[in-house]
Amino acid sequence: MVNAAFTVEDDVGRIELQRPTALNAVDLATKDAIIEHVREFDEREDVRVVVFQSEGDVFCAGGDIEEVRELGYELEPFTESWNELFEAMMGLSVPTVARVDGWALGGGFDLVLHTDIPIAADDAKLGQPETGLGIVNHFSPPILQETVGLTKTLDMILTGDPISGTEAADRGLVARSLPAEELDAEVDRVVDALREKPPEILRKAKRGIYATAEMSPRASRSYLEAIALESAREEPYYREGVTAQLEDRPPEWVP
């Protein structure tokens, strides 16, 4: 059984976890279905944004630990499938947005960290409790160290203490946080803003930023400059965007 729903409407693909009685923990079958649909969305011209959300008041409590026992405590099936999902998300040609409320723990927090624009309720709780399960988390520490530094990373990983959505935004771990009652409206606003941009430019910007993540600032600047100049020379978006602003009209993004 797959505990998620997959829809496309108004150029927005949505992946909704639907297992609220288990805190939206992700079992292997559901994870495989999510990977499949992320790849499918990447091939569809009618998908310009992908939103990750959950049924109920918890975003995701991570993987299904009951499956760990069922599989004889083997860890590889879980780490390999999470890695496959995160690689698919980062390689997706359209932006991803996460609507984060309630708890985002373990693999759920890793999912947030691998989303392009995670938006959290200010009272959400995000953290990595794996040490309490005897597990060494290897997905989030590289991102955490680059974002919050060594000391904060050690604090979050070793103690497992969660932080609030507000603190996550302050630390740069989510794009923004706001009161829970404003979460849906903010997600919709961000999605609409992304849908208004030329898809090809968003694709190049996203891929360029991920590609330069481990480069030096000078190398990153040169790499992105080459992408920008090639796009401006060979595609109509730069000319149309500037012209539309000068003419005080909405741009018409025609390839």
N, C-alpha and C positions, 0 to 999 in steps of 0.2 A: 504493500500500500504506500502511495506517495502522499505525504502530508504537506502538500503545497499546491497552490493554484497559479496558473500562468495565463495571463491575458494580454491582449494588445488592443488599445483604443486610443484614438486621437494621437497617433505617433508615439505612444508611450507603452513600453512593455513593462508589465508588473509581475514580480515574483513575490507571492505572499505565503509565508510560512503559516500553516494551519494545523497546529498541534498545541493549542493553548493549555490543555490539561496536563501536558508534559513540559510546560514553559517553553514551547516551541523549540525543543531540542531537535536537532537534525539527525535522522537516521541515515544509513548509507544509501538506501533506495531513494530517499528524498534528495540527498546530495547529488546522486547520479542524475536525477531528473533535472535538478537545477543547472548542473553543468551542461546537460544536453540543450536546455532552453537558452542558456546564455549564448551558446554557440549558434543556435538557430536564430536568435535575435540579431546576432552579428551579421547574418546573411540576408536579413529582411530589410527592404528599402523603406517599409512603413514603420520602422522602429528608430526613433531618434534619441530616446532617453530610456534607461532601464531603472526602475524603482524597486528597491528591496523593502518589504514591509512585513508586518506580522499581524495575525488575528489575535485579539485579546489585548492585555495590557503588559505583555512581556515581549521584548524584541526577539531574543534568542539566548537560551541558557547553554548553548554550545552543542557538542555532540551527544549522542544517546549513549550514556555509560552502560546501560543494560546490554547493549550490543557488545561492549568490551568483554563482558563475562561470557556471553554466548559464543564469541569467537576465540575463547581460550586466552584472553588477555593479550592477544596480538595487537601491537600498536600500528604496524605498517599500513593496514588497510585504511585506517583513519587519517594518518598523516598524509599518505599518498593522495587520498581523495580530496582532502582540504587543499593540498598544494595544487592539484589539478583545477579545483574551483577558482582559487585565487589567481592562478595564471590566466585562466579564461576571462576573469573579470578585468584584469589589467590589460589584457590583449583585446578586449571588446572595443570596437571602433567608435562606440557612442558613449556618452557620459553615464555613469551610474550614480544614483542617489539612494541613501538609506534613511528611512524614517525610524528613528530609534527612540523607543519609550520603554519604561520599566527597566528590566535587567538585560544587559548584554554581557555575557560572561564566556570565558574560554574561547571556543570556536566562534561564538557569537560576537565577541569583541574583536577577534581576528577578522571576521567578516566586515565589521565596521571599518577597521583600519585599512582594508583593501578596497573600500568603496571610494569613488572619486570625491563625492560631496556628501559626507554623512551629516545629518541634521538631527540633533538630539533634544529631547525635552530636558529642561534644566534639572529636573529631579530624577532623571534616569540614573541608573547605576551601572558602571562599566568596570570590568576588571578581569584579572587572570587568576583564578583559584586553583590552577592545576597542581601546584606544589602540594596542596592538601589532598590530592588524589595520587600522589606519588609520581607525577608526570612532569617532565621537563618541557615547557613550552618553547618551541623553536621558531614559531611564525612571527610573533609580535616583537621579541627583543630587538632585532635589527631596526625595525621601524621606531620603536620606543626610544632606543639610544640616540638615533638621529634627531628625534623630535623633542624629547624631554631631557636627554642627558643620562649619564651613567647612574647617578645616585637615585633619581626618580624611577628609572627602569628597575634597578635592584629592589627598591621599595615595593613597587607594584608586583613584580614577579615573585619575590621571596615571601612577602607577607600575604599576598593575595587580597589585600584590602581594596575594595572598589572605590572609585571616585565618582563624583556626580557629573551629570551632563555639563553643568556650568564649569566645573574644574577641567573636564575634558576639553572644552572649547578654549579655556584659558591656556591650556598646555599645547594647543594645536592638534589634538587627537581627533577632534571632530571639527567640521567647518564652522558650525554655529550652534548655539543652544538658545532656547526660549521657553516660556511657560508651556506646559503640556497642552493647554487649551488652544494655543496658537500654532501647534506643530503641523497640523494638516494644512492650514492656510499657507504656512511658510514653505512646506514641501511643494505645494501646488505652484506657488510663486516662482520657486527655483526651477521647477520643471518647465513652466511656461517661458521663463527667460532662456533656458537652453533650447527649447523648440524654436525660438525666434532666430537663433544663430545659424549660419550656413553649416550643414553637417560636415562637409569636407574640411572646413577650417577647424572645427572642434576635433575631428579625427586626427588631423595633423598635430594640433596643439597637444592633445592628450598623449599620443604616441611619442612625440618629441620630448615631453616632460618626463615620461617614464624612462625613455631611453637615456636621458641625461642624469638620472638619479644618482649614479655612482661616478659621474664625471667631475672634474674640477670646475669651478665657476667659469674659468676662461674657456675651457673646452665646451662646456654646456652652452655658453653664449654663442660661440662660433657654430655649433651644431644647429641650434635653433634659428640662428640668423640665416643659414643656408636654406632651411626649410621655408622661412618667411619670404626670402627673396625669390625662390623658385615659384612659390605659390602666387606671389604678386605678379610675376612675369607671365605665367602660363594659365592663370585662372581669372575669372571675372569678379571674384568676390571683393577684392580690395578696391577696385574701381567703383563697383556698385555701392559698397558700404559708404565710401567717402562721398560719392555723388548724392546718394539718398540723404545723407545728413546735411549736405549743403543745400539741397532742395527741400529740406524739411518734410520728408515723406518716408514711409516705411520702405526698407530695402526689399527688392525682389530677388531672392536667391535662386537664380537659374544657372545650372552648370554650363 
